Amino acid sequence: MSDFFYRAFEDRFRGSRSLILARLDVYQPFLRPLVDAFQTPRALDLGCGRGEWLEVLVNSGFDATGVDLDEGMLAACQERGLKGQLGDALSTLKGLPSESLALVSAFHLVEHVPFEVVQGLVQEALRVLMPGGLLVLETPNSENLTVGTSSFYLDPSHKRPLPSALLAFVAEHAGFYRSKVMYLQEPANLHGDSRVGLLDVLSGVSPDYALVAQKSAAPAVGAEFDAPFNAKYGLSLDTLAQRYDAQTAQLSVQLGERSGQLEKAVAQLGAQLIQVQTQLEGMLGSRSWRITAPMRWLGGAARHVRQRLAQFFKSTP
């Protein structure tokens, strides 16, 4: 790509710096225990881009450094006084001492590299992390059908989406103690028990997810991370689909109940109509109805004459 193309691309499609910083707040429950456990913990962000995550780390008390292959993106870091350097992610990790970092992160990087590089990044991250340290990998969520079939391919440098189950298995196979999939950036209106439509199932699933994996540590250290690891984040495809099915089934039951009530009301009305018809036929067939027929005719004729006379006098000047 030409110089500074990718920075211009990110500025157009990734979102404003303020928007990205707001989205990164979701990681604070994982960062605070690291700061408490390690004095000024060291962090490395792979593919640091414009440096939003580096800014969050520095403001949270980390000694954070980023690496990236795009000079235009690194210029954005340097403009803000952030430590960003030119370098390859995997080579940088391989050059670090074992157990030298508290945090290794890569935001929207793993979808840009071959799968064997992803495996190498995870394996090397485990080596360089201190006990209790964290690996954070954020990437597009292909469970969102709009992402998986369209927006993922908007970025010309994307290779292939990585399903969350695959990335979680890579971390498990490498030897991480535990991991958590965090679904991210879903529409706020889909939280709670709001009505879910078919379009929500197709496009409302969290468009991004993050894998947070932890290296084994002493129980006292690990316990500080139990709350964020046990929390639920965002909306998976299964979650939305199950809500849609449950709400559809409930609506079906309600429609069935209303249909039964309507059928009962129609049957009652039919019975009442038959009763009225029987009474009317009995009245029309009675002797008194036939005897009084001339009087009913005379009454109708008299009303007609009165109406004509009233119209005549009303129209006479």
C-alpha positions as CSV (number, residue, x, y, z in Angstrom):
1,M,0.0,0.0,0.0
2,S,1.1,3.6,-0.6
3,D,2.5,5.7,2.2
4,F,-0.1,6.7,4.8
5,F,-2.9,4.9,2.9
6,Y,-3.7,2.7,5.8
7,R,-3.8,5.6,8.3
8,A,-6.3,7.4,6.0
9,F,-8.3,4.1,5.7
10,E,-8.5,3.7,9.5
11,D,-9.5,7.3,9.9
12,R,-12.3,6.8,7.5
13,F,-13.7,3.4,8.6
14,R,-12.5,2.6,12.1
15,G,-14.1,5.5,13.8
16,S,-12.9,8.6,15.6
17,R,-10.2,8.4,18.3
18,S,-12.8,9.4,21.0
19,L,-15.1,6.6,19.9
20,I,-12.4,4.0,20.1
21,L,-11.2,5.2,23.5
22,A,-14.8,4.9,24.8
23,R,-15.0,1.3,23.5
24,L,-11.8,0.4,25.2
25,D,-13.3,1.1,28.7
26,V,-14.6,-2.5,28.7
27,Y,-11.1,-3.8,29.4
28,Q,-10.6,-1.8,32.6
29,P,-11.7,-4.7,34.9
30,F,-8.8,-6.7,33.5
31,L,-6.3,-3.9,33.7
32,R,-6.8,-2.9,37.3
33,P,-5.7,-6.2,38.8
34,L,-2.6,-6.2,36.7
35,V,-1.6,-2.7,38.0
36,D,-2.3,-3.9,41.6
37,A,-0.3,-7.1,41.1
38,F,2.8,-5.6,39.4
39,Q,4.4,-2.2,40.0
40,T,4.2,-0.2,36.8
41,P,3.5,-3.3,34.7
42,R,5.2,-3.5,31.3
43,A,2.9,-4.0,28.3
44,L,3.5,-4.6,24.6
45,D,0.8,-3.8,22.0
46,L,1.4,-5.5,18.6
47,G,0.1,-3.6,15.6
48,C,-0.5,-0.6,17.8
49,G,-2.0,1.5,15.0
50,R,-3.0,5.1,16.0
51,G,-2.2,4.3,19.6
52,E,-5.6,4.5,21.3
53,W,-4.9,1.4,23.4
54,L,-1.4,2.6,24.2
55,E,-3.0,5.8,25.5
56,V,-5.4,3.8,27.7
57,L,-2.5,1.7,29.1
58,V,-0.3,4.7,29.9
59,N,-3.2,6.4,31.6
60,S,-3.9,3.2,33.6
61,G,-0.4,3.0,35.0
62,F,1.4,0.8,32.5
63,D,4.8,1.2,30.9
64,A,3.5,0.5,27.4
65,T,5.2,0.2,24.1
66,G,3.7,-0.5,20.7
67,V,5.1,-1.9,17.4
68,D,3.7,-1.6,13.9
69,L,4.8,-2.0,10.3
70,D,3.0,1.1,9.1
71,E,4.9,4.3,9.4
72,G,1.8,6.4,8.9
73,M,0.1,4.7,11.9
74,L,3.3,5.1,14.0
75,A,3.3,8.8,13.2
76,A,-0.1,9.1,14.9
77,C,1.4,7.6,18.1
78,Q,4.5,9.8,18.0
79,E,2.3,12.9,17.6
80,R,0.9,12.1,21.0
81,G,4.2,11.2,22.7
82,L,3.4,7.5,22.8
83,K,6.1,4.9,22.5
84,G,5.6,3.3,19.1
85,Q,8.4,1.7,17.1
86,L,8.7,0.1,13.6
87,G,8.8,-3.6,13.9
88,D,7.3,-7.0,13.1
89,A,5.0,-8.4,15.8
90,L,6.3,-11.9,16.0
91,S,10.0,-10.9,15.6
92,T,9.6,-8.4,18.4
93,L,8.1,-11.0,20.8
94,K,10.9,-13.5,20.0
95,G,13.5,-10.9,20.9
96,L,12.1,-10.4,24.5
97,P,13.2,-12.2,27.6
98,S,10.9,-14.8,29.2
99,E,8.5,-13.5,31.9
100,S,9.2,-9.9,31.1
101,L,5.7,-8.5,30.4
102,A,2.5,-8.3,32.3
103,L,0.4,-7.7,29.2
104,V,0.6,-8.6,25.5
105,S,-2.1,-7.2,23.2
106,A,-3.0,-7.2,19.5
107,F,-6.1,-5.3,18.4
108,H,-7.3,-6.2,14.9
109,L,-4.1,-7.9,14.0
110,V,-4.6,-11.6,13.9
111,E,-7.0,-11.4,10.9
112,H,-4.2,-9.8,8.9
113,V,-1.6,-12.6,9.2
114,P,-1.4,-16.3,8.3
115,F,-2.7,-18.8,10.8
116,E,0.7,-20.1,11.6
117,V,1.8,-16.6,12.6
118,V,-1.2,-16.4,14.9
119,Q,-0.1,-19.6,16.6
120,G,3.4,-18.2,16.9
121,L,2.2,-15.0,18.5
122,V,0.1,-16.8,21.1
123,Q,3.0,-19.2,21.9
124,E,5.6,-16.4,22.2
125,A,3.1,-14.3,24.3
126,L,2.8,-17.2,26.8
127,R,6.6,-17.3,27.1
128,V,7.2,-13.6,27.6
129,L,4.3,-13.1,30.1
130,M,4.9,-13.1,33.8
131,P,2.7,-15.5,35.9
132,G,-0.8,-14.1,35.9
133,G,-0.1,-11.9,32.8
134,L,-2.7,-11.4,30.2
135,L,-2.9,-11.8,26.4
136,V,-5.6,-9.7,24.7
137,L,-6.6,-10.4,21.1
138,E,-9.4,-8.4,19.5
139,T,-10.7,-9.2,16.1
140,P,-13.9,-9.0,13.9
141,N,-16.6,-11.4,14.9
142,S,-17.7,-13.5,11.9
143,E,-20.8,-14.7,13.8
144,N,-22.3,-11.3,12.9
145,L,-23.5,-12.1,9.4
146,T,-23.0,-8.6,8.1
147,V,-19.3,-8.7,9.3
148,G,-18.7,-12.2,8.0
149,T,-20.2,-11.7,4.6
150,S,-19.4,-8.0,3.9
151,S,-17.6,-5.5,6.1
152,F,-14.7,-7.9,6.9
153,Y,-13.7,-7.7,3.3
154,L,-13.7,-3.9,3.2
155,D,-10.2,-3.9,4.5
156,P,-7.9,-5.0,1.7
157,S,-5.3,-6.3,4.1
158,H,-7.6,-8.8,5.8
159,K,-6.8,-12.5,5.2
160,R,-9.6,-14.5,6.9
161,P,-11.9,-14.2,9.9
162,L,-11.1,-16.3,13.0
163,P,-14.1,-17.8,14.8
164,S,-13.9,-17.2,18.5
165,A,-13.8,-21.0,19.3
166,L,-10.7,-21.4,17.1
167,L,-8.8,-18.5,18.7
168,A,-9.8,-19.8,22.2
169,F,-8.5,-23.3,21.3
170,V,-5.2,-21.8,20.1
171,A,-4.7,-20.2,23.5
172,E,-5.7,-23.4,25.3
173,H,-3.4,-25.5,23.1
174,A,-0.5,-23.2,23.7
175,G,-0.8,-23.7,27.5
176,F,-2.8,-20.7,28.8
177,Y,-4.4,-21.3,32.2
178,R,-7.8,-19.9,31.2
179,S,-9.5,-17.7,28.6
180,K,-12.6,-15.5,28.1
181,V,-14.4,-14.5,24.9
182,M,-15.7,-11.0,25.2
183,Y,-18.3,-10.0,22.6
184,L,-18.1,-6.3,21.9
185,Q,-19.8,-3.2,20.3
186,E,-23.3,-4.6,19.9
187,P,-26.2,-2.1,19.6
188,A,-27.2,-0.9,23.1
189,N,-30.9,-1.2,22.3
190,L,-30.6,-5.0,22.2
191,H,-29.6,-5.3,25.8
192,G,-32.1,-6.6,28.3
193,D,-35.4,-8.2,27.2
194,S,-36.1,-5.9,24.2
195,R,-38.0,-7.4,21.3
196,V,-35.6,-9.2,18.8
197,G,-36.5,-9.3,15.1
198,L,-35.0,-11.4,12.4
199,L,-32.9,-8.5,11.2
200,D,-31.4,-8.2,14.7
201,V,-30.4,-11.9,14.6
202,L,-28.7,-11.3,11.2
203,S,-26.9,-8.0,11.9
204,G,-27.2,-7.3,15.7
205,V,-24.6,-9.8,17.0
206,S,-21.5,-8.1,18.5
207,P,-19.4,-7.1,15.5
208,D,-16.1,-7.6,17.3
209,Y,-14.9,-10.0,20.0
210,A,-11.8,-10.3,22.1
211,L,-10.0,-13.3,23.5
212,V,-8.5,-12.6,27.0
213,A,-6.2,-15.4,28.1
214,Q,-4.3,-15.6,31.4
215,K,-1.0,-17.4,32.2
216,S,-1.2,-19.5,35.3
217,A,-0.2,-17.9,38.6
218,A,-0.5,-18.3,42.3
219,P,-4.1,-18.7,43.5
220,A,-4.0,-15.4,45.3
221,V,-3.0,-13.6,42.1
222,G,-5.5,-15.4,39.9
223,A,-8.4,-14.8,42.3
224,E,-8.2,-11.0,41.6
225,F,-9.2,-11.7,38.0
226,D,-12.2,-14.0,38.7
227,A,-14.8,-11.3,38.4
228,P,-14.0,-10.1,34.9
229,F,-13.4,-13.7,33.7
230,N,-16.8,-14.8,35.0
231,A,-18.7,-11.8,33.6
232,K,-20.8,-11.9,30.5
233,Y,-20.0,-9.6,27.6
234,G,-22.0,-8.7,24.5
235,L,-24.3,-10.8,22.3
236,S,-23.3,-13.9,20.4
237,L,-25.3,-15.4,17.6
238,D,-26.6,-18.2,19.8
239,T,-27.8,-15.7,22.4
240,L,-29.8,-13.6,19.9
241,A,-31.1,-16.6,18.0
242,Q,-32.4,-18.2,21.3
243,R,-34.0,-14.9,22.3
244,Y,-35.7,-14.6,18.9
245,D,-37.0,-18.2,19.1
246,A,-38.3,-17.8,22.7
247,Q,-40.1,-14.5,21.8
248,T,-41.5,-16.1,18.7
249,A,-42.8,-19.1,20.6
250,Q,-44.3,-16.8,23.2
251,L,-46.0,-14.7,20.5
252,S,-47.3,-17.9,19.0
253,V,-48.9,-19.0,22.3
254,Q,-50.5,-15.5,22.7
255,L,-51.9,-15.6,19.2
256,G,-53.2,-19.1,19.8
257,E,-54.9,-17.9,23.0
258,R,-56.5,-14.9,21.3
259,S,-57.6,-17.1,18.4
260,G,-59.4,-19.4,20.8
261,Q,-61.0,-16.5,22.5
262,L,-62.2,-15.1,19.1
263,E,-63.6,-18.5,18.1
264,K,-65.5,-18.7,21.4
265,A,-66.9,-15.2,20.9
266,V,-68.0,-16.0,17.3
267,A,-69.7,-19.2,18.5
268,Q,-71.6,-17.2,21.2
269,L,-72.6,-14.6,18.7
270,G,-73.8,-17.3,16.3
271,A,-75.9,-18.8,19.0
272,Q,-77.5,-15.4,19.9
273,L,-78.3,-14.8,16.2
274,I,-80.0,-18.1,15.9
275,Q,-82.1,-17.3,19.0
276,V,-83.1,-13.9,17.6
277,Q,-84.0,-15.4,14.3
278,T,-86.2,-18.0,16.0
279,Q,-87.9,-15.3,18.0
280,L,-88.4,-13.1,14.9
281,E,-89.9,-16.0,12.9
282,G,-92.2,-16.8,15.7
283,M,-93.4,-13.2,15.9
284,L,-93.9,-12.9,12.1
285,G,-95.9,-16.1,12.1
286,S,-98.1,-15.1,15.0
287,R,-101.9,-14.2,14.6
288,S,-101.4,-10.8,16.3
289,W,-98.7,-9.8,13.8
290,R,-101.1,-10.5,10.9
291,I,-104.1,-8.7,12.6
292,T,-102.1,-5.6,13.3
293,A,-100.6,-5.4,9.8
294,P,-103.2,-2.9,8.4
295,M,-102.7,-0.6,11.4
296,R,-98.9,-0.7,10.8
297,W,-99.5,0.2,7.2
298,L,-101.8,3.1,8.1
299,G,-99.3,4.4,10.6
300,G,-96.5,4.4,8.0
301,A,-98.8,6.1,5.4
302,A,-99.8,8.8,8.0
303,R,-96.1,9.5,8.7
304,H,-95.4,9.8,5.0
305,V,-98.3,12.3,4.5
306,R,-97.1,14.4,7.5
307,Q,-93.6,14.6,6.0
308,R,-94.9,15.7,2.6
309,L,-97.2,18.4,4.1
310,A,-94.3,19.7,6.2
311,Q,-92.1,19.9,3.1
312,F,-94.9,21.7,1.2
313,F,-95.5,24.4,3.9
314,K,-91.8,24.8,4.4
315,S,-91.2,25.5,0.7
316,T,-94.3,27.9,0.3
317,P,-93.3,31.6,0.6
